[in-house]
Amino acid sequence: MLKRRLPALCLMWSLPVFAELNPQLLADNCLTCHQDHSASERDIPLLAGLPAQKIQQDLLDFKYGRKSATLMPRIAKGFSDDDLRLIADYLARD
Ligand code: HEC
């Protein structure tokens, strides 16, 4: 009986993990532009190797208009400050 219920129990336990904010899901979006190998040819800076603190500071500056740019202010405004910190930490981990 327990054996039969085990898959269902496992599923229930794993659900809260998916419900939590997953930084990878947020950051994958960024990499469509920033990880492309031809990105440097299109004037999109590569983020690889940048420290989390610089990424986070840039994102906050874009969001609050302290740093002018074409695309990034619009993107950064779509995230809370906490999201931006999570994304910066995640991207700097690679
Ligand atoms: C549609 C393409 C695109 C996406 C998606 C995108 N970016 Fe950018 N990013 C740019 C461009 C272009 C710049 C150069 C500044 C500008 O013109 O907006 C830039 C600049 C930056 C910079 C400044 C880097 C430096 O050294 O000057 C950071 C940090 C950054 N992006 C982080 C992110 C993060 C984090 C995400 C995801 C939340 C993201 N970007 C999503 C195109 C993109």
Residues whose N, C-alpha, C, O or C-beta is under 5 A from the ligand:
A	BS01	HEC	L26 N29 C30 C33 D43 I44 P45 I55 D58 A69 T70 L71 M72 I75 I87
